[in-house]
Amino acid sequence: MLNNEAQAASTTKLLDPVSAANTAAATSSWVDVGDSEGDIMFVNQVGALTGSITWTIEHASDSGGTGAAAITPNEGAYSAGAANQVQKRTVSANAIQGFVRCVGTIVTGPALVAVSVSRRKKTV
């Protein structure tokens, strides 16, 4: 983030740090980011990892997941997560339906994971 973009950013946790034994435990709830402009940044952290985890960003039109679909980040799909790793991806706010979540597909658990999203709210 350049100039004052970091100061203007609002950060929300999507997934509290958790020891996730399966995909359901590594899936965040839906978060409303419909009032965003520019890019939305996802920061995915993995600590200790027994098996493997692969992240996916999904978007939907409401908090119930209506019309949910995966969206490819600007940087391309996530690589398989590794222990003690941070991965950052961005998605254009214009490309989403309004709500986002992160899904961590775990092949063998557990995995210590956390996800946050940073964005710039639209100014009037």
Secondary structure, DSSP 8 states (H G I E B T S, - for coil): --TTHHHHEEEEEEEEEEEESSTGGGB---EE-TTEEEEEEEEEEEEEESS-EEEEEEEESSTT-TT-EEE--TT-S-----TTEEEEEEEEGGGS-SEEEEEEEESS--EEEEEEEEEEE---
